[in-house]
Amino acid sequence: MDAVHGLYYLLMHAVFAATSLVTGADPGLWSLRLPSVAATALAASGVAAVAHHLAGGRHGDRAGRVALLAGVAYALLPPVQMYAQEGRSYAFVAAAVVWATYLMLRERWVGYAVVLGLGCWLHEFAVLALPAHAFAARRSRGWRLAAGAVVAALLPLALVSARQAQQQLGWLGRPSWQDWAAYGVLAAASLLLARGAERELVRVALPLALLPPGLLLAVSLVHPWYVDRYVLYALAGLALLVGARLATARGWWVWPLVGVLLVPAGFWSAWLRTPESRKDDARAVAAVVGGLSRPGDAVLFLPSRRREWLLSSPEAYGALRDVALSRSPGASRSLQGVERTPEEIQAALLDPGVTRVIALLDPVGQPLDGYPAEAVKRQTLVSSFELCSVTAVRGARVALFARPGACP
């Protein structure tokens, strides 16, 4: 159901296997997140390499300053830092697009096709880098052939993922005003920084910064597919412009201004490293469940997709009876398992052996799922159990239900 991330998942399977082989232990969060840190470092070095090439070649203090400032600017951008932390493919995609840009500038067309094709297989919206590259490559014959090879290599994945688009992207709406406002800020900053910069650098950086997110926003007016992380690599274009502008800046006020701008960026960077920066906190949910539950208690997920909160905490999940589950994720070869029919769920909850139920709920104010199985769960809890307690954690509520008179 998730073909667009298939290559990344395969890569992480290899990382986990290697970690287990070397350490003899189960891979943990370090194994999940460290590859994204490395990929972000690779992307930042790629931004520096592109900047160095565009600023005048292998030698010269100015080229070195532009490269250093551009690479550091990329690494400091909060969205880049966010996806450097997460076990997702976006840092890898950014690294692939940035280094493909460098190979394009060096006219290494086979390498360009291989690296950008790899990026597209890590996430197919990396293909939106091609229109941006068209400006810098000036549509040379080598670039046209390489671009055609990238598109041809992507077609099998595109055909499979197109059949999954509704299931995987159906939760997205059309771009919000916040999305357009963020794009407006990016466009204004990029155009302002491009004034006075070298034409060759602008020819590479400005299309890379503006075209991928702009095209995806435009497409999303018809097919809602826009999420900013899908085009994270566009920030490399902004970083190139920042590096070039800072390297040539004149006046005593420039660096104090940079220092002032780094203060809110520093607070944002620190906030990104807290649970409050995420929509939910699965480890906090598991801790509350572990404190409330007793061996043999039933657990119920309302809605069923919230099973993801406990799947990564077997120490809490394994002691509970998942009364709605028909087949586990492993047995059903699915991400969250397969649940029973509404009638079977009701019968399982009404079994005399079920005296306490730990219910995992969405936060207050979230819409209730209208599926029959979810309605049966709610109705049976209300009619046959008492609500003993509700504990709110970030992005979730953990409720304890018990038979009448059995609340602790």
Buried (B, 14 or more C-beta within 10 A) or exposed (E): EEBBBBBBEEBBEEBBEEBEEEEEEEBEEEBBBEBBEBBBBBBBBBBBBBBBBBBBEEEEEEBBBBBBBBBBBBBBBBBBBBBBBBBBBBBBBBBBBBBBBBBBBEEBBEBBBBBBBBBBBBBBBBBBBBBBBBBBBEEBEBBEEBBEBBBEBBEEBBEEBEEEEEEBBEEBEEBEEEBEEBBEEBBEBBBEBBEEBBEBBBBBBBBBBBBBBBBBBEBBEEEBBBBBBBBBBBBBBBBBBBBBBBBBEEEEEEEEEBEEEEEEEEEBBEEBEEEEBBEBBBBBBBBBBBEBBEEEBBBBBBBBEBBBBBBEBEEBBEBBBBBBBBEBBEEBEEEBBBBBEBEBBBEBBEEEEBBBBBBBBBEEEEEEBEEEBBEBBBEBBEEBBBEBEEBEBBBBBBBBBBBEEEBE
